[in-house]
Amino acid sequence: MFDKILFIDQSHPILVEQLQEAGFECHFHYKTSKQELEARLPNFVGVVLRSRIQIDQTFLNAGTNLKFIAREGVGVEHIDVEYAEAKGIHVLTSPEGSQDTVGEHTIGLLLCLLNHLGRADRQIRAGQWNRESNRAIELKGKTVGIIGYGNMGKSLAKKLSGFEATVIAYDKYKINYGDEFARAVDKATLFEESDIVSLHIFYEPDNHYFVNDAFLSSFKKDIFVINTARGLVLNTADLVKHLKTGKVKGAALDVIEYEEQSFELLKTTAPPAPFQYLLESDQVILSPHIAGWSFESKKGMGACWRKKL
């Protein structure tokens, strides 16, 4: 009876195939309400989802036979991980599946910043032919500081290896993590040497606004900032402050702290002032949380579960 897995969001067929081959019975409830899911939950040993609903204590208490929650992706802000683990329910993620996509997207954002591609594209479409004001900055010879050297940070470092840039990495959770693609450094060295800063740390309460006014002020050079991690690790108002002063020469954000407020809400109300600045600034490149969102990563996130479940 208890070999059933509940799919709350649609995953790649390869995951379903693997689970069925392993003897599990898969049930799909992509539009079922949270309340209805909780009523059905005692029948399942596992749940597979992205982020459609909150996995809170009420949900977890209803899962009297749950053994695991499998998050397709990385972020677990919507899952009460501590409570789940206390109940013996393992929370699994799949960063391996999207690491190459995130690495490539980060490179794309960086090149857009250094070559002014977003601004140049908009100007051309508006009938403007501006060359000198769009003169590029080469990545070659610059120092890229990677904050967070897990799957995503390592992927970026590897992909930077052909650009003749210096790559350093700071990770407050690791020791002895330097490799052939990045030199491990302390925070002081990160502040001293970086020309470009790319965020790849996960979100937890201790990382809320990890990058703030004091953090940005600590860099010796004027820097470019890229965030493909989580919106709430970066204080947008503080970023805007440093964009205005020139301390941050440009920013590329695939994630923003206002995502949880929903863009549907922002259509009917005035956006927060810092976000409005981002929307209007030629110094900023924005993408809608798609750094890990490729056809290949969709399959990869499904395929990587074989060794975990």
Secondary structure, DSSP 4 states (H G I P E B T S, - for coil): ---EEEESS---HHHHHHHHHTT-EEEE-SS--HHHHHHHGGG-SEEEESSSS-B-HHHHHH-TT--EEEESSS--TTB-HHHHHHTT-EEE--GGGTHHHHHHHHHHHHHHHHHTHHHHHHHHHTT---SGGG----STT-EEEEE--SHHHHHHHHHHGGGT-EEEEE-TT-SS---SS-EE--HHHHHHH-SEEEE-PPP-GGGTTSB-HHHHHT-SS-EEEEE-S-GGGB-HHHHHHHHHHTSEEEEEES--TTGGG-HHHHTTSPPPHHHHHHHH-TTEEE--S-TT--HHHHHHHHHGGGGT-
